[in-house]
Amino acid sequence: MARVTVEDCIEKVENRFELVLLASHRARLIAAGAPLTVDRDRDKNPVVALREIGDETITADDLKEQLIHSMQKYVEVDEPEAETVPLLSSSPAAAAVAPQSSSDDASVQFDRMSEEDLLRGLENLAPPVETEDEGE
């Protein structure tokens, strides 16, 4: 039964603290049922995780990404803004109505403001000042 030491793994992950985090995360994944990439040889999950890191059957970068993803509670997804799409119609009666609505749409203008402009405008707003007549 081959033993793995921290010195074997420190060549793959230079920081010992990061190695402990990655190996413990991988050991938890193995305990949860993740498939093994090396033979178990009656070793416990932390030893198997260190052997996988030492043998480079699992990359440290992949483990780091999985660890970060498992700790995130909110993942922000950048989605493109919805653009105005013309109405598509399949019936001829709806096609006769579509040109009228598109001419109305041409006269509508949308104001676009960046977040910076909005914040700048909000910072310049001051709360209303109470006068002596209102306070009494």
Secondary structure by P-SEA (a helix, b strand, c coil): cccccccccccccccaaaaaaaaaaaaaaaaaccccccccccccaaaaaaaaaaaccccaaaaaaaaaaaaccbbbbbcccccccccccccaaaaaaaaaaaaaaaabbbbbbcaaaaaaaaaacccccccccccc
